[in-house]
Amino acid sequence: IGLKRRLDRTMTNEEHIDWMKRDVVRILTPYSVGTGFWLSNYHVILTNEHVIRDNAKVVVENSEYRRVEAEVIHHDAVHDLAILKVNEAFGEHRGFEFRKGDILQGMDVSALGFKDGRDFIMTKGVVEKTDLIRHEVRLLKHTAMLDAGCSGGPLLSNEWEIVGLNMQSVKEGVPGGIALPGHALHHLIEEVLNEKLKSLRCHGCRTLI
């Protein structure tokens, strides 16, 4: 069931944070740890491709420390995006929704993740740039701190809507991060989930295979 967080004025800030903890998960592989999050209405988990690279299946852990296996149904190294599917009941969660309004320079944002793959953290900042180009992909730059283990976590607006998918810090130990914008992320999700059950984006031609 999708949750329109921005319309729920009955919840306290602490209750919002409690629900967000349920919607953000740890991603565990033999080689790395990272963060992922549930996407409302699609029943999938999003994370970074570099977090799950070379793995067909990974372990995801929720806020209650319950672990289940998740299948990687989409690899996209071009946009550093991976989509995971959990095929069993996995605790109570609602998932995040995409921001429908414009993403503007200077807007407040919050980055969620698991520091070093352990403690849940939420850091705050603002959108610094909306037109950063890397490898022909348009990205966001923001000033929220991204610690190790927070790759693949959500970047959220004050209304708890998805502004972006966090990819990496600007520089280790320095506030600031790079994220795939929510509008582009939404388009990619629609393209992938409408096409195939499992897919891979070709790094050369950038089409789904």
N, C-alpha and C positions, 0 to 999 in steps of 0.2 A: 504494500500500500504506500503510495507516494505521500510525502509530508511537505506541505507548503509552509515551511518554517516561518517565513516572513509574515504570514497572516495569523500565526498563533501567538496572540498577545497574552494568553492566559498562563504561559510557562515563564518561570523565573529564569534568569541567566544561568543559574546553577543547574536547572533542569535541562536547559538547552545543551549545556556542556556534557551532562550525563548522557543524553541521547547521542551526541556527537561521538562520544567515546565508544558507543555501541556500533556506530557506523564506520569507524576507522579500525583497520586490522593490521596486524603485523604480517609481513611476508617473510617466510623462512625458506632458504634453499641451502644446499650443501656448501655454496660459495659465498652467499651474501645474505644480509637482512635488509628489509626496507618497510615501507608503509603502503597500504592500499586503502580503498574506501568503496563502500557500496553505492551503486548508482540507482536512484529511485526509478521505478517503472520498468527497468530493464533486467533487474535481478542478476546483475553481474558485478564484479569487483574490478576496479581500474587500478593500475600501478604503472611503473616505468618498465620499459623493455629491458633496460640495463640491469634492473633488479632481478629479473627472472631469466636472463639470457642463458641459453643452452639447457633449459629445463622444459620438459613437456608437462610436468606436474610439479606443484609446490605445496608447502604447508602454510595455511593461514591460521592465525590465532586471534581470537576476539578478546574483548575487555575482561571476560570472565576466565581467561587463560584456557579456553577450550580450543583444541586444535583439530582441524579436518584437512583433508587433501583437496586441492583445487586443481582443475584442469586448465591449462593455458590454451585458450581457443583463438587467440590472435596475437601475433608478434609483429611489431612495427618499429624497426630501428630508425626509420626516417624521422618519425615524430616522437620517438622514445616512449611508445605507448604499448601496453599489454592489457589484454582483457582476460579475466579469469572467471571460471564457472564452478560453483560449488553445487554438487549434486545430492546434498543431504541437508537436513535441518541444521541450522547453525546459529542458535540463539535469536534473540529479538533484535531487529534492526529496522530502520525506515528508509535509509538511503538519502543522498543529497540530490537536489535538482539543479539544473543549469540556470544561471542568471539570464533573464530575458532582456534586461536593459543593457545599455552600452557599458563597456568597461573603459573608464576614464582615468587619465593621468591624475594622480593625487587622491584617488578614492581609497578609503580605509580597507584593509584586508587582514585576514588572519590565516596563518599557516598551521596545519595540524599534522602531527606525526609522532613517531616513537624515537626518542633520542637514543642512539646506539642500539636501536632495536628493543629497548626495554621500557623506559618511562614515557607515558603519554605527555606531550607538551603542546601548548598553543602559543605561538608568538605573533605579535602584531606589527604592522607596517603600513606602507602605502604603495600604490602602483607608481613606479618611477618612470617607466617607458612602456608604450604599447606597440612600438614598431621596431623592436629589436629583430634583426635578421641574422640567422645562423644556418648555413647550409641550405639556403633558399627556403627556410621555414620561418614564419613570423612568430615571435615569442613575446612574452611579457617579462619585464624586469621589475622586481619589487624590493622593498627594504626590510621585510620580515626575516628574522633569523632562521636559517635552515641548518640544523645539526646533522651529523652523520646518522643515517637510519631513517631520515625524514623523506628521502626520495620516494616519489610515488604518492605522497599525501595530497590532500585537497588544499587549494587556496580559495578562501571563502570571503564573501562580502559581509557587511554588517547584518544582512538579512539571512545569513547562513546559506547562501546560494553559491554554486560553483563559479568562481572567476577563472580558475585555471588548475592544471595538474602540475604540481611542483616537480622539477627535474633535477636541479642541482643548486648548490650555493654559488654565489658569485666568486667567493674566495673563502677557504676554510677559516673558521673562527671570526669572520667578519659578517655583520648583518647584511642580508640581501640575497635574493635568489632569482632563478630563471624558471618560468612556467610556460606550459603550452596553454594558450588562451582558451577559455571555456567555449566560445562560439566555434572555434576550429575543432575542439575536442568533440562537441556535440555533433558536428557534421561527420567527423570520422567514425563515431560510434554508429550513427545512422547508416552510413555506407557499409560498414563491416557487418552489422547484425541483420541488415536486410539482404545481404548477398549470400553468405555461406555460414555453415555451422562452425567451421574452423578455417582460418586463413592466415596468410603471411603477406606483408607488403614488400614487394621487390625494391631493394635499395637503389637499383639502377633506373628502372622505368617507373617506379613508384606506383604501380598498379597492384591490385589484390590478386594473389595466386593461391 
